[in-house]
Each structure stands twice: as structure tokens, then as C-alpha cells.
Amino acid sequence: MGAPQPTSRGAPSASVPPAHRAGGPAGQSGPGGGGGGGDHRVRGARAQSASRGAEESGLGPAPFPSGFAASGAAGWSARTAPPRPPPLCREFWGPQEAAQYREGPRGGLQRLVPPGTGSGSWLRRAAARVLLPQGYPESVSPDYLQYQCWDCLQALCSSLTAALATRAVLQAVGVGDGAATVTGATLTWVLRDGVGMVTRISFAWIQGTRLDCEAKQWRLAADVLNDAALALELLAPAWPRAGPALLTLAAAAKCIVGVAGGATRAALAVHQARRDNTADVAAKDSSQETLVNGAGLLLALLLLPLLDGRPWVTWGVVALLVGTHLGANVRAVGSLRLPTLNRPRLRLALGGALRGGAAGGGATSPPPPDKGGVTVPGPDEVNPREPLLPGFSTRLTLHLGAPLHQLVRSEAELRKALECGTRDYILVLRPDQGWVGVGLRRGAPPDTPLRACAHALLLEELLGPDLPPGAPMGAALRPLQHRLRRCPPGAVPWGAVAESSRLWQTLEPALLRGLAAAGWVTQRHLLAPDEWRLEWAGPGGRGFSGEAPPPGPPLPH
């Protein structure tokens, strides 16, 4: 037999198997493959069209058919499977897909678990149920995770330092000292507890109303005071004569820490809860703290024997733990983005609005033009600049809800205050004393403390540095700023107060709309007004509404 003769292009060759003459396998080139390749491309295009249709129908991307091979150099398979139908139902745990349900044999349901959701995923979900609020992360505020991570770190450092301080306290009360008596140790312990009880009640009486309004500040102050108390306990064994006094001071400081820390943690739980789940957030925070304290206990069991008899190494470890503890606390409270207005945040927001932008912070988003508001820095711009220690960054002492005897000293001053005030509050400014008082009318609307406090902070802002050239309403506010600075010592600038009330009538609605547009909560506030309310009379002994005021309870004799 002779050699096979070459065939023309497109004709089947004698060396090609019959099964491949209608079209070669995918990815093979050679004689006879051209005609079948076109048919494969048609079928591949139809499959791609079906897959796109499944995606556009809202049922998600269609599964990749098992009968297809990879495209490109490999080509398409001759036999293709139809695209799988979408699942009957998808099961989610929070934001993550947990399973899919498809039609099973004999009319049943087939539960398919996505890849990567095996035992490890089950353990993660179990840990989340134990340590995180239900529905996390949708059920908590966006700053929850960052705050809790820093809070757990500071709790671990505090637990280790407390273990070292416990050893020092036992040494100070006489454990291991043959000359010490049980009665002396008992008296020291009773004195510590008694002073702590008195301190706890006194602090709650003096600062109880401020803990809600300055939660971040008192949270940090409580941890600083806790470190100071631990330092006193560590110093007690070095001075045996002053040991009982140092332990008593440390107990008093720890009682303040307990009140301030517990109250501020409850206030922060209210902020973090997004589904009325404050109790769940607080309970899971307690579980996290317990877990961290357990880890600290195990580390302390390893650390204490290594530090025994090494005082300088002990103080070095304490310094490292205290520094890490304070740094973690600063980062924790600095990560919070509270949308409610207290006095420091309202002061910063108002200053940013009057001086244009965030006054050194980031750029702010102006409110819609049809709202008629002003550009106010939002919570993300103001919270990082909020002072973290109570009482800082204030130029005036503000008494919101002051009694009348603190506001005015004569009938003439009362008449001046009524003439220069508004319908719902009167305002008295004494620049030389660094004091501004606001008297709130009895029966005024609920937003009166917010409006009155913002008015008082406007005067405080005008007593500060000059307004920049591009400040909003700068042309109207600069003359008022100059009048306030020319006020003689000991006098009340009644003319400037009256002018500020007139300007405030224009600025107040725009500011309130700007606060709401920037993301601040204006329906409630944390401005801590006092409980004093005034009910003054207008012309003829009648109130602002034109009606005689209702009779009040009889005054005590």
C-alpha cells in the first residue's frame, strides 16, 4: 500500500478516527476540527446567555456547569449540562450565608452547606454567641469592635497589676510578719471598708448627674484613679507606719473607680445598643471582661513567682503595665463616636459652624440648600477632638438652669434680663468672673435647654479668638465680639446680650437644622441642666402667654 495522499483543507483525513470527523475534541486542532468547532461555540454562547439570565433575574450567579471545560485554548466541551436552578431558599446567620436548600429526592429538601463552613465556622459562631451581642454587627454601633478590643487590653493590664498589688496589700497588713497581730490587721481592713463606703456615697451625690453627660471623660478618669490606687497599695509595704493610711486612701480611690466605671459603662452600653438590646450588650461586656480576667489570673500565676524578691524588676513590670493600660484606655475612649450632644461636643460643633468647617478637623458635608441650615461638623469630626479629661477647654463656667438669686442682684437687673432674654429663657453674662448663667422658664418646650446652652456657648465663642475672615455670619458677629470685649470689669454687657438674642433668632433655626443634617441627635441631649425653673410675669403681672400664672404650692414659713 502506498502512503496516504494529502487531502484538501476541510476534508476528513484517513488518519482521523471516525468518532472525531464530525468535530474534534475541545482544544485539539487538526483536519476535520473546523466544522465541529463552530457548533461548540454556538452551544457555549447559549450557555453563557443562560448564565447571564440567571444573574439578571436576581437569583445570584448561576453555578458553573460541570459539563463545561475552561474556555480559551481548551475550547468548549461537546456535551454541556444545563445550568442548575437557583436554590429554593437560602439560610443566613447574621450577614453570612449558612446553607442553601434545594429540591431533594422523593420531594424532600436537600441542605447544602457552602464551602468553608465546617467545624471551624461552627466554633466561631459558638464563640460569637457567648461573647458578642446577638445580631452582631448590625445590633451594635459601628465603633463597638474597636472599643471592645482596646477595653479588653486595658482590662488585662489592670488585672495583672491588681495581682501584684494584692501581694503588697497582704504584706502591708502583716501577712508573714511575726510581730503583726490579727486585731491590727482587722482594724486596718475595717477602716478601709468604712472609708470606702462613705467615699462611694459622697461621690455619687456630687458627680452622679455628670457621669452620663461626660461618660468618656469619667471613664478615662476612673482608670487613671485606679492606677493611682494600685500604686498606693504597692507602696504600702515600703512604709509600715504609713501603710494603713495608704491602704485607706487606695480603698477610697477604688470606690470612686467602682462608681464612675460602672455608671459610665452603662451609659456607653446605651450608645452601643442599636436594637434596644442594652442588657445584652452589658451582659456580653461582662462575659468578655470575665474571660480577660481569667487570662490575667493565669498569667499572674506565672508572673508572681518570677518577680518574688526582685523589687526593681517588679516596678519595671508595673510601669510597663500601667503605661499600656493608660494607652489602651485613651485609644478606647478615643474610638467612640457618640452622636448625642454634651457641652464639650456642642461647644466644638458650634465653634466649627461659626468659624467655618471643622475648625482644624476634617471637612464637613454641608446640609442640603433647601434645608436652610449651616455647615456643622458631625460626630466623626468632633468626637476625636473632644477633651478626654473633665472640665477642660472651657472659657466660661456655664450654669444651665440657674436660680434667680444667682442670676440677678436687684429688680433693675431682673428687668434688664427679661428685656434682653427670650420667651423661654433669660441669660446673664459676667465676663470678668468668667461666668454665664441661664434661667429656664417653667413649662418651656423640651428643646429649650439645648437652645439656651447653644446661645450661652455662642457668647463664650465670641469671647475667644477673632473670627476668621471667611467665617459664616462673620459680618454680623464681629461687631458683637468687639462689644463683648469692651465690657468694663464688674458690669453685665446688657446691650451685647440683647444684640446676641436678636442675632440668635436668625442663627438658631439654621443651627438646629445643621446639627440634624450632620448626624447629631437633637431630640435628646446630655447637657445636664439644673432643676431650677423660673416663672416670671410680664406687663400687668401676666406671663408671656397673656394668662395669669397658675397658683403654686404655699411657701413654707
Salt bridges, closest charged atoms under 4 A:
ASP39 OD2 - ARG43 NH1 2.51
GLU91 OE1 - ARG111 NH2 2.69
GLU97 OE2 - ARG90 NE 3.89
ASP143 OD2 - HIS271 NE2 2.97
ASP151 OD1 - ARG219 NH2 3.50
ASP223 OD1 - HIS325 NE2 3.54
ASP227 OD2 - HIS325 ND1 2.78
GLU233 OE2 - ARG192 NH2 3.90
GLU233 OE2 - LYS254 NZ 3.11
ASP280 OD1 - LYS284 NZ 3.23
ASP285 OD2 - ARG265 NE 3.05
GLU386 OE1 - LYS216 NZ 2.85
GLU386 OE1 - ARG345 NH1 2.98
GLU411 OE2 - ARG415 NH2 2.95
GLU413 OE1 - ARG430 NH2 3.43
ASP424 OD1 - ARG441 NH2 2.87
ASP424 OD2 - ARG451 NH2 2.90
ASP447 OD2 - ARG451 NE 3.46
GLU460 OE1 - ARG347 NE 2.66
GLU461 OE2 - ARG355 NE 2.61
GLU461 OE1 - ARG395 NH1 3.93
ASP466 OD1 - ARG485 NH1 2.38
GLU499 OE1 - ARG483 NH1 2.84
GLU508 OE2 - ARG451 NH1 3.63
ASP530 OD2 - HIS399 NE2 3.17
GLU535 OE2 - ARG442 NH1 3.84
